[in-house]
Amino acid sequence: NAGVMQNPRHLVRRRGQEARLRCSPMKGHSHVYWYRQLPEEGLKFMVYLQKENIIDESGMPKERFSAEFPKEGPSILRIQQVVRGDSAAYFCASSPPAGGLGGVTEAFFGQGTRLTVV
Amino acid sequence: AQSVTQLGSHVSVSEGALVLLRCNYSSSVPPYLFWYVQYPNQGLQLLLKYTTGATLVKGINGFEAEFKKSETSFHLTKPSAHMSDAAEYFCAVSERIIFGKGTRLHILP
Protein backbone atom coordinates (compact mmCIF):
# COMPACT_ATOMS: atom_id res chain seq x y z
CA ASN A 1 0.00 0.00 0.00
CA ALA A 2 1.78 3.07 -1.25
CA GLY A 3 1.79 6.12 0.95
CA VAL A 4 0.59 9.59 0.02
CA MET A 5 2.29 10.59 -3.22
CA GLN A 6 2.98 14.19 -4.07
CA ASN A 7 4.47 15.41 -7.30
CA PRO A 8 6.52 17.11 -8.29
CA ARG A 9 8.88 17.17 -5.30
CA HIS A 10 10.38 20.43 -6.50
CA LEU A 11 8.76 23.01 -8.74
CA VAL A 12 10.25 26.24 -10.03
CA ARG A 13 7.99 28.85 -11.57
CA ARG A 14 8.54 32.38 -12.78
CA ARG A 15 6.38 35.15 -11.39
CA GLY A 16 3.02 35.21 -13.15
CA GLN A 17 3.03 31.53 -14.14
CA GLU A 18 0.70 28.87 -12.82
CA ALA A 19 1.71 26.14 -10.38
CA ARG A 20 -0.13 22.83 -10.20
CA LEU A 21 0.63 20.54 -7.28
CA ARG A 22 -0.67 16.99 -7.25
CA CYS A 23 -1.51 14.69 -4.39
CA SER A 24 -2.56 11.05 -4.65
CA PRO A 25 -3.99 9.88 -1.32
CA MET A 26 -3.47 6.50 0.20
CA LYS A 27 -5.68 3.73 -1.07
CA GLY A 28 -9.06 3.81 0.59
CA HIS A 29 -8.65 7.37 1.87
CA SER A 30 -11.41 9.73 0.87
CA HIS A 31 -10.22 12.87 2.67
CA VAL A 32 -7.38 15.15 1.62
CA TYR A 33 -5.81 18.11 3.41
CA TRP A 34 -3.42 20.69 2.03
CA TYR A 35 -0.97 22.64 4.19
CA ARG A 36 1.63 25.31 3.50
CA GLN A 37 4.87 25.42 5.43
CA LEU A 38 7.04 28.50 5.62
CA PRO A 39 10.34 28.54 7.54
CA GLU A 40 9.82 29.12 11.25
CA GLU A 41 6.04 29.24 10.79
CA GLY A 42 4.98 25.63 11.06
CA LEU A 43 2.19 24.16 9.00
CA LYS A 44 -0.76 26.29 8.04
CA PHE A 45 -4.00 24.58 7.17
CA MET A 46 -5.29 25.56 3.74
CA VAL A 47 -8.12 23.32 2.65
CA TYR A 48 -9.91 20.07 3.48
CA LEU A 49 -11.56 18.09 0.70
CA GLN A 50 -13.53 14.97 0.16
CA LYS A 51 -13.98 13.55 -3.30
CA GLU A 52 -15.82 16.11 -5.44
CA ASN A 53 -16.47 18.27 -2.40
CA ILE A 54 -14.66 21.08 -0.56
CA ILE A 55 -15.39 20.70 3.14
CA ASP A 56 -13.39 23.59 4.55
CA GLU A 57 -11.34 26.15 2.64
CA SER A 58 -11.00 28.65 5.45
CA GLY A 59 -7.20 28.62 5.18
CA MET A 60 -7.03 29.30 1.47
CA PRO A 61 -6.09 32.75 0.23
CA LYS A 62 -9.13 34.35 -1.39
CA GLU A 63 -7.46 34.94 -4.73
CA ARG A 64 -5.30 32.87 -7.07
CA PHE A 65 -5.53 29.64 -5.04
CA SER A 66 -7.92 26.79 -5.74
CA ALA A 67 -8.13 23.10 -4.92
CA GLU A 68 -10.04 20.15 -6.21
CA PHE A 69 -10.36 16.44 -5.50
CA PRO A 70 -12.17 14.86 -8.43
CA LYS A 71 -13.93 11.53 -8.43
CA GLU A 72 -11.04 10.05 -10.38
CA GLY A 73 -7.44 11.10 -10.14
CA PRO A 74 -5.34 13.06 -7.68
CA SER A 75 -6.17 16.15 -5.71
CA ILE A 76 -4.81 19.30 -7.31
CA LEU A 77 -3.72 22.51 -5.62
CA ARG A 78 -3.56 25.24 -8.21
CA ILE A 79 -1.86 28.59 -7.77
CA GLN A 80 -2.42 31.10 -10.53
CA GLN A 81 -0.11 34.03 -11.30
CA VAL A 82 2.42 33.00 -8.68
CA VAL A 83 4.34 35.61 -6.71
CA ARG A 84 7.56 35.31 -4.70
CA GLY A 85 5.58 35.05 -1.49
CA ASP A 86 4.06 31.78 -2.70
CA SER A 87 7.46 30.10 -2.34
CA ALA A 88 7.02 27.45 0.33
CA ALA A 89 6.69 23.75 0.95
CA TYR A 90 3.19 22.45 0.33
CA PHE A 91 2.16 19.26 2.08
CA CYS A 92 -0.77 17.03 1.41
CA ALA A 93 -2.23 14.56 3.88
CA SER A 94 -4.94 11.98 3.53
CA SER A 95 -7.13 10.17 5.99
CA PRO A 96 -9.96 7.69 6.04
CA PRO A 97 -13.41 9.07 6.89
CA ALA A 98 -13.51 10.81 10.24
CA GLY A 99 -14.63 8.73 13.22
CA GLY A 100 -16.53 9.94 16.23
CA LEU A 101 -17.01 13.46 17.47
CA GLY A 102 -13.36 14.32 17.71
CA GLY A 103 -12.58 14.13 14.03
CA VAL A 104 -10.02 12.18 12.10
CA THR A 105 -8.02 9.55 13.91
CA GLU A 106 -4.90 9.86 11.82
CA ALA A 107 -3.61 11.60 8.73
CA PHE A 108 -0.75 10.40 6.57
CA PHE A 109 1.50 12.95 4.94
CA GLY A 110 3.24 13.10 1.61
CA GLN A 111 6.84 14.26 1.20
CA GLY A 112 5.74 17.68 0.08
CA THR A 113 6.25 19.86 -2.97
CA ARG A 114 8.76 22.66 -2.63
CA LEU A 115 7.67 25.57 -4.78
CA THR A 116 10.20 28.23 -5.68
CA VAL A 117 9.05 31.34 -7.48
CA VAL A 118 11.81 33.20 -9.28
CA ALA B 1 -12.49 27.10 16.62
CA GLN B 2 -9.52 24.94 17.48
CA SER B 3 -5.96 26.11 18.00
CA VAL B 4 -2.63 24.84 19.23
CA THR B 5 0.18 26.63 21.04
CA GLN B 6 3.64 25.16 21.29
CA LEU B 7 5.90 26.87 23.79
CA GLY B 8 9.46 27.26 22.55
CA SER B 9 10.27 27.26 18.87
CA HIS B 10 13.69 25.76 19.69
CA VAL B 11 14.55 23.39 22.54
CA SER B 12 18.04 22.05 23.26
CA VAL B 13 18.74 19.08 25.51
CA SER B 14 21.84 17.03 26.18
CA GLU B 15 22.05 13.47 24.93
CA GLY B 16 20.60 11.23 27.62
CA ALA B 17 18.57 14.03 29.23
CA LEU B 18 14.81 14.28 29.53
CA VAL B 19 12.96 15.70 26.54
CA LEU B 20 9.87 17.83 27.26
CA LEU B 21 8.04 19.60 24.45
CA ARG B 22 5.01 21.60 25.50
CA CYS B 23 1.67 21.80 23.75
CA ASN B 24 -1.54 23.52 24.81
CA TYR B 25 -4.72 23.43 22.80
CA SER B 26 -8.14 24.97 22.67
CA SER B 27 -11.18 23.14 21.41
CA SER B 28 -14.90 23.47 21.88
CA VAL B 29 -15.41 19.73 21.47
CA PRO B 30 -13.55 16.76 22.99
CA PRO B 31 -10.35 16.84 20.96
CA TYR B 32 -8.27 14.29 19.20
CA LEU B 33 -4.62 15.24 19.69
CA PHE B 34 -1.51 14.30 17.76
CA TRP B 35 2.24 14.70 17.79
CA TYR B 36 4.07 14.51 14.49
CA VAL B 37 7.80 14.57 13.77
CA GLN B 38 9.42 16.04 10.68
CA TYR B 39 12.97 15.26 9.64
CA PRO B 40 14.74 17.61 7.20
CA ASN B 41 13.22 17.63 3.71
CA GLN B 42 10.70 14.99 4.72
CA GLY B 43 6.98 14.86 5.28
CA LEU B 44 5.44 14.40 8.70
CA GLN B 45 5.37 11.12 10.56
CA LEU B 46 2.87 10.37 13.31
CA LEU B 47 4.53 9.85 16.71
CA LEU B 48 1.43 9.25 18.77
CA LYS B 49 -2.20 10.22 19.12
CA TYR B 50 -4.88 10.59 21.74
CA THR B 51 -8.48 9.91 20.81
CA THR B 52 -10.33 8.50 23.82
CA GLY B 53 -9.54 6.28 26.79
CA ALA B 54 -6.21 6.21 28.59
CA THR B 55 -4.77 9.70 28.94
CA LEU B 56 -1.13 8.57 28.87
CA VAL B 57 -0.31 7.65 25.31
CA LYS B 58 2.82 5.82 24.22
CA GLY B 59 4.23 6.32 20.76
CA ILE B 60 7.14 5.30 18.61
CA ASN B 61 10.82 5.87 19.41
CA GLY B 62 10.20 5.94 23.16
CA PHE B 63 8.03 9.07 23.17
CA GLU B 64 4.89 9.47 25.20
CA ALA B 65 2.37 12.22 25.92
CA GLU B 66 -0.27 12.81 28.54
CA PHE B 67 -3.64 14.39 27.86
CA LYS B 68 -4.61 16.70 30.73
CA LYS B 69 -8.06 18.10 30.16
CA SER B 70 -7.92 20.43 33.17
CA GLU B 71 -4.75 22.03 31.83
CA THR B 72 -5.72 21.73 28.13
CA SER B 73 -2.26 20.29 27.58
CA PHE B 74 -0.71 17.43 25.66
CA HIS B 75 3.02 17.64 26.41
CA LEU B 76 5.45 15.27 24.72
CA THR B 77 8.19 13.57 26.74
CA LYS B 78 11.01 11.10 26.34
CA PRO B 79 13.12 9.98 29.33
CA SER B 80 16.47 9.93 27.53
CA ALA B 81 17.26 11.93 24.40
CA HIS B 82 19.15 10.36 21.53
CA MET B 83 21.00 12.17 18.75
CA SER B 84 18.56 10.71 16.23
CA ASP B 85 15.71 12.60 17.95
CA ALA B 86 16.90 15.91 16.50
CA ALA B 87 14.00 17.04 14.31
CA GLU B 88 11.00 19.35 14.30
CA TYR B 89 7.98 18.31 16.31
CA PHE B 90 4.41 19.42 15.70
CA CYS B 91 1.44 19.15 17.99
CA ALA B 92 -1.94 19.04 16.27
CA VAL B 93 -5.63 18.97 17.16
CA SER B 94 -8.52 17.62 15.14
CA GLU B 95 -10.78 17.87 13.27
CA ARG B 96 -9.08 19.88 10.59
CA ILE B 97 -5.75 18.76 12.02
CA ILE B 98 -4.72 22.23 13.07
CA PHE B 99 -1.01 22.38 13.84
CA GLY B 100 1.10 24.38 16.23
CA LYS B 101 4.08 26.26 14.87
CA GLY B 102 6.46 23.49 15.73
CA THR B 103 9.38 23.03 18.09
CA ARG B 104 12.82 22.28 16.73
CA LEU B 105 14.62 19.87 19.05
CA HIS B 106 18.41 20.08 19.20
CA ILE B 107 20.40 17.34 20.89
CA LEU B 108 23.72 18.40 22.41
CA PRO B 109 26.49 15.78 22.58
Interface residues (C-beta under 8 A of the other chain):
Chain A: V4 Y33 Y35 E40 E41 G42 L43 K44 F45 Y48 D56 F91 A93 A98 G100 L101 G102 G103 V104 T105 E106 A107 F108 F109 G110 Q111 G112
Chain B: Q6 S9 V29 P30 P31 Y32 F34 Y36 Q42 G43 L44 Q45 L46 K49 T51 T52 F90 S94 E95 R96 I97 I98 F99 G100 K101 G102
